[in-house]
């Protein structure tokens, strides 16, 4: 190989090797399967609700306490029919009296965790579901 070709391909080869060096570097012992996750108690599960604005437009709302961030991304935990938590990445708008307008990523009526906690991880089973309706009957 001539010197010119080596100079042209070296940055490319370096970039490729750095890319692959970062892939697959996970410690298999630290990654738990869903069956190894301890169930969690959830204080509240609320349904995504809608409200009609002054202009007649319908908006979806979730409590601000339900939202968590990972870097620049915004998410909530959705409780599935199997009582497992799943992360749902959402797009949000403005705040409205303790709630946040959801621009995308959720549908009306979906059950979300009302207060996010660091102990929550995707796939964990919810052992206690207290809904807003349950709290009003107490």
C-alpha positions in Angstrom: 0.0 0.0 0.0 1.3 3.4 -0.8 1.7 6.1 1.8 -1.3 8.1 0.4 -3.6 5.2 0.6 -2.6 4.4 4.2 -3.2 8.1 5.2 -6.7 7.9 3.7 -7.7 4.6 5.2 -6.2 5.0 8.6 -8.9 7.4 10.0 -11.5 5.1 8.6 -10.0 2.0 10.1 -9.5 3.8 13.4 -13.2 4.9 13.5 -14.4 1.4 12.7 -12.3 -0.2 15.4 -13.4 2.3 18.0 -17.0 1.8 17.0 -16.8 -2.0 17.4 -14.7 -1.7 20.6 -17.7 -0.1 22.3 -20.2 -2.8 21.1 -20.9 -5.8 23.2 -19.0 -4.6 26.2 -21.8 -5.5 28.6 -21.2 -7.5 31.7 -23.6 -10.4 31.4 -23.7 -10.8 35.2 -25.0 -7.3 35.7 -27.9 -7.6 33.3 -30.9 -9.2 35.1 -33.6 -11.1 33.3 -37.2 -10.1 34.0 -37.7 -13.1 36.3 -34.8 -11.9 38.5 -36.3 -8.4 39.1 -37.9 -7.9 42.5 -41.6 -6.7 42.3 -42.3 -3.1 43.3 -45.1 -1.4 45.0 -46.5 1.5 43.1 -48.2 4.3 45.0 -50.5 5.4 42.2 -51.5 4.4 38.7 -53.4 7.0 36.8 -55.0 7.0 33.4 -53.8 9.4 30.7 -56.6 11.9 30.6 -57.8 14.5 28.3 -58.9 18.1 28.7 -60.5 20.6 26.3 -58.7 23.9 26.0 -60.4 27.3 25.6 -60.0 27.0 21.8 -61.8 23.7 21.8 -58.7 21.6 21.2 -58.3 18.3 23.2 -55.0 17.7 24.9 -53.7 14.7 26.8 -52.4 15.1 30.3 -50.2 13.2 32.8 -49.1 14.3 36.2 -45.7 16.1 36.2 -44.6 13.6 38.9 -45.0 10.7 36.4 -42.4 12.0 34.1 -38.7 11.2 34.3 -35.8 12.2 32.0 -32.8 10.3 30.7 -30.5 12.9 29.1 -32.6 14.8 26.6 -35.4 12.1 26.5 -38.6 12.3 28.4 -40.6 9.2 29.5 -43.2 7.7 31.8 -43.7 4.1 33.0 -46.8 2.4 31.6 -48.4 -0.5 33.5 -49.2 -3.3 31.1 -52.0 -5.8 31.2 -49.5 -8.2 32.7 -48.7 -5.8 35.5 -45.2 -5.1 34.2 -43.7 -1.7 33.8 -42.5 -0.5 30.4 -40.8 2.7 29.6 -42.7 4.9 27.1 -40.7 7.7 25.5 -43.0 10.7 25.0 -43.0 14.2 23.6 -44.2 16.8 26.0 -45.6 20.4 25.8 -46.3 23.0 28.4 -47.3 22.5 32.1 -50.9 23.0 33.2 -51.6 23.1 37.0 -49.3 20.2 38.0 -49.9 18.2 34.8 -47.9 18.1 31.6 -49.4 18.1 28.1 -48.4 15.0 26.1 -47.9 15.7 22.4 -47.1 12.2 21.4 -46.3 8.7 22.7 -49.4 7.9 24.8 -53.1 7.3 24.2 -56.0 8.5 26.3 -56.8 6.0 29.1 -53.4 4.2 29.2 -52.4 3.5 32.8 -49.2 5.2 33.8 -47.3 5.3 37.1 -48.4 8.5 38.8 -45.1 9.1 40.7 -41.9 7.8 39.1 -39.2 6.4 41.4 -35.6 5.4 40.8 -36.4 1.8 41.8 -38.6 1.4 38.8 -37.1 -0.4 35.8 -38.6 -1.8 32.7 -40.0 -5.3 33.0 -40.5 -5.2 36.8 -43.8 -6.5 38.1 -46.1 -4.1 40.0 -47.4 -5.8 43.1 -49.7 -3.0 44.3 -51.8 -0.9 42.0 -53.6 2.0 43.7 -55.6 4.0 41.2 -56.9 7.5 41.6 -60.4 5.9 41.8 -59.2 3.7 44.7 -57.9 6.7 46.6 -61.3 8.5 46.4 -63.1 5.6 47.9 -60.9 5.4 51.0 
